[in-house]
Amino acid sequence: MIVTTTPSVEGRSIAEYRGIVSGEAIMGGNFMRDWFASVRDFVGGRAGGYEKVIAGARQAALEDMIAEANKLGANAIVGVDYDFESITIADGGLLMVAASGTAVVLR
């Protein structure tokens, strides 16, 4: 499956549009990771725990989107876009990642 943020694939033409596909992942944070991240923010540096959570959520959303495109018989997804949202709740926070694009059949 070719997955690209561009509206087309160089050297290939779009034979069919199969529809918009998306994938979502919501990952929960925990108290200790949140606390260590806030300490990192205060003293500087990268929050490695959160980077791993974001990468995992992005990969899960991508895999869901690809699975949806496969069900539609597509061999590529063009115009892919990621959206990230943090949701604060009483016990910590949630991270939502959504990926969307257009499932197509390339020649």
Kinemage of the C-alpha trace (Angstrom):
@kinemage 1
@onewidth
@group {chain A} dominant
@subgroup {mainchain}
@vectorlist {calphas} color= white
{ca met a 1} P 0.000 0.000 0.000
{ca ile a 2} L 1.429 3.359 -1.051
{ca val a 3} L 0.611 6.037 1.543
{ca thr a 4} L 1.492 9.646 0.812
{ca thr a 5} L 0.630 13.158 1.933
{ca thr a 6} L 0.742 14.356 -1.675
{ca pro a 7} L -2.411 14.435 -3.849
{ca ser a 8} L -0.872 12.099 -6.426
{ca val a 9} L 1.920 9.570 -6.902
{ca glu a 10} L 4.630 10.559 -9.348
{ca gly a 11} L 4.704 8.335 -12.433
{ca arg a 12} L 1.311 6.759 -11.639
{ca ser a 13} L -2.196 7.862 -12.499
{ca ile a 14} L -5.299 7.470 -10.384
{ca ala a 15} L -7.700 5.044 -12.059
{ca glu a 16} L -10.406 5.090 -9.365
{ca tyr a 17} L -11.283 6.949 -6.210
{ca arg a 18} L -12.605 4.524 -3.586
{ca gly a 19} L -13.467 7.006 -0.850
{ca ile a 20} L -12.205 8.777 2.226
{ca val a 21} L -10.577 6.518 4.793
{ca ser a 22} L -9.547 7.245 8.349
{ca gly a 23} L -7.993 5.708 11.404
{ca glu a 24} L -8.068 6.858 14.983
{ca ala a 25} L -6.136 5.982 18.101
{ca ile a 26} L -6.698 7.247 21.610
{ca met a 27} L -3.902 6.598 24.059
{ca gly a 28} L -4.104 7.158 27.795
{ca gly a 29} L -1.373 8.805 29.774
{ca asn a 30} L -0.626 7.887 33.340
{ca phe a 31} L 0.129 9.962 36.393
{ca met a 32} L 3.859 9.182 36.647
{ca arg a 33} L 4.550 9.803 32.951
{ca asp a 34} L 2.579 13.080 33.160
{ca trp a 35} L 4.543 14.136 36.230
{ca phe a 36} L 7.938 13.303 34.670
{ca ala a 37} L 6.948 15.134 31.485
{ca ser a 38} L 6.074 18.241 33.489
{ca val a 39} L 9.476 18.055 35.226
{ca arg a 40} L 11.157 17.735 31.819
{ca asp a 41} L 9.200 20.752 30.560
{ca phe a 42} L 10.410 22.730 33.580
{ca val a 43} L 14.108 21.804 33.302
{ca gly a 44} L 14.194 21.370 29.510
{ca gly a 45} L 14.781 18.392 27.304
{ca arg a 46} L 12.648 15.964 25.401
{ca ala a 47} L 9.790 13.991 26.942
{ca gly a 48} L 10.754 10.544 25.647
{ca gly a 49} L 7.760 8.786 27.200
{ca tyr a 50} L 5.336 11.027 25.368
{ca glu a 51} L 7.288 10.745 22.127
{ca lys a 52} L 6.837 6.968 22.285
{ca val a 53} L 3.115 7.311 22.998
{ca ile a 54} L 2.667 9.712 20.077
{ca ala a 55} L 4.622 7.451 17.705
{ca gly a 56} L 2.570 4.430 18.786
{ca ala a 57} L -0.718 6.285 18.360
{ca arg a 58} L 0.323 7.594 14.944
{ca gln a 59} L 1.262 4.055 13.817
{ca ala a 60} L -2.024 2.598 15.119
{ca ala a 61} L -4.079 5.269 13.310
{ca leu a 62} L -2.103 4.634 10.105
{ca glu a 63} L -2.642 0.868 10.335
{ca asp a 64} L -6.403 1.351 10.849
{ca met a 65} L -6.570 3.659 7.830
{ca ile a 66} L -4.667 1.165 5.652
{ca ala a 67} L -6.973 -1.665 6.754
{ca glu a 68} L -9.994 0.425 5.743
{ca ala a 69} L -8.438 1.179 2.336
{ca asn a 70} L -7.695 -2.522 1.800
{ca lys a 71} L -11.378 -3.335 2.426
{ca leu a 72} L -12.261 -0.885 -0.349
{ca gly a 73} L -9.851 -2.564 -2.782
{ca ala a 74} L -7.467 0.397 -2.945
{ca asn a 75} L -3.747 0.099 -3.547
{ca ala a 76} L -2.829 3.597 -2.342
{ca ile a 77} L -3.932 6.388 -0.036
{ca val a 78} L -3.241 9.958 -1.138
{ca gly a 79} L -3.595 13.287 0.646
{ca val a 80} L -2.920 11.812 4.084
{ca asp a 81} L -3.275 14.191 7.008
{ca tyr a 82} L -2.695 13.635 10.730
{ca asp a 83} L -4.519 15.461 13.496
{ca phe a 84} L -3.361 15.392 17.124
{ca glu a 85} L -5.499 16.347 20.094
{ca ser a 86} L -4.901 16.144 23.824
{ca ile a 87} L -7.822 15.660 26.154
{ca thr a 88} L -7.445 16.471 29.844
{ca ile a 89} L -9.366 14.376 32.338
{ca ala a 90} L -9.285 14.229 36.149
{ca asp a 91} L -6.745 11.374 36.388
{ca gly a 92} L -4.408 12.507 33.623
{ca gly a 93} L -4.819 12.945 29.933
{ca leu a 94} L -5.587 11.246 26.684
{ca leu a 95} L -3.901 11.691 23.343
{ca met a 96} L -5.989 11.277 20.209
{ca val a 97} L -4.411 10.840 16.800
{ca ala a 98} L -6.549 10.743 13.664
{ca ala a 99} L -5.257 9.972 10.171
{ca ser a 100} L -7.322 10.494 7.045
{ca gly a 101} L -6.803 10.350 3.316
{ca thr a 102} L -8.361 9.264 0.043
{ca ala a 103} L -8.247 5.594 -0.940
{ca val a 104} L -7.455 5.178 -4.633
{ca val a 105} L -6.536 2.586 -7.222
{ca leu a 106} L -3.369 3.501 -9.107
{ca arg a 107} L -2.465 2.366 -12.601
